[in-house]
Amino acid sequence: MDLDWRSVREEYTVFADAAVLALNKPSGISVTGERHDTDLVELARAAGTQLYPVHRIDKVTSGLVLLATDLAAHGPLTRQFNNQTARKAYLAIVSGADLPDRGEIDLPLSVGRKNRVRIAAPREAIKRDGDRWSVEEADLLPAKNYPSRTLFSTVARHGDRALLALRPVTGRRHQIRVQLAWIGHPILGDPLFDRTATLPRTHLHSWKLGLAADWLAPPILDLEATPGPDFWEPLARDTDEAARLLDTARQLTDT
């Protein structure tokens, strides 16, 4: 993807002030730290702008990413992610529609071979009890594990696909992608888990962020990034249908 920083700012800015910049990042662009690809931080630096990522989303994930432009704002914002007080919501289109209206995935993560994130237990140890997936402590692998919890609502079902609104309570690397895959509902187009996919992108979108921001009045940073048409392609036939699905997702997450 051939981009310049001015174009990125003009096309993808959701919110900007003297302290932060929030972008609605397209799928396929890294936030920072990619050795072989141009990332947002490097793109900005080449144009004379220094960015300090408050959090990261995967290259294949679209949507909200928050970057500090004032270093003094960076620490208080990142601490909210570390302390799990940042309010986050994602949208995902997954394979399989046999999901409850609301659910909880309480599956710890671990790091396996080649630094790959996995559930910290054998797949057969995962148990579903109504609307909750978990493993017994006795089934955990001997490696270090990280408690990881995600809440979700099923927004819509269409054939063998479903649209989910998800709230990751913890914020582990690849958390949503791994947990959904291991309960049998991989995200469409995910190169890690959707082996038969021919879709051009991964259908995971960073949708909402809510954080305390003491320099604002009121002191709340409340952000939302609307998914682009490419996100909706597996479900919505037109922009009106996509708008209806998004409105349903808002109703479910606001209650």
Salt bridges, closest charged atoms under 4 A:
GLU10 OE2 - ARG6 NE 3.26
ASP37 OD2 - LYS59 NZ 2.40
GLU42 OE1 - ARG45 NH1 2.69
ASP58 OD2 - HIS174 ND1 2.96
ASP58 OD2 - ARG177 NH1 2.78
ASP98 OD1 - HIS185 NE2 3.53
ASP101 OD1 - ARG157 NH2 3.12
GLU104 OE2 - ARG132 NE 3.68
GLU104 OE2 - ARG149 NE 2.73
ASP106 OD2 - ARG132 NH2 2.72
ASP190 OD1 - ARG177 NH2 2.65
GLU224 OE2 - ARG250 NH2 2.82
ASP230 OD2 - ARG201 NH1 3.35
GLU241 OE1 - ARG237 NH2 3.62
ASP254 OD1 - LYS208 NZ 3.24
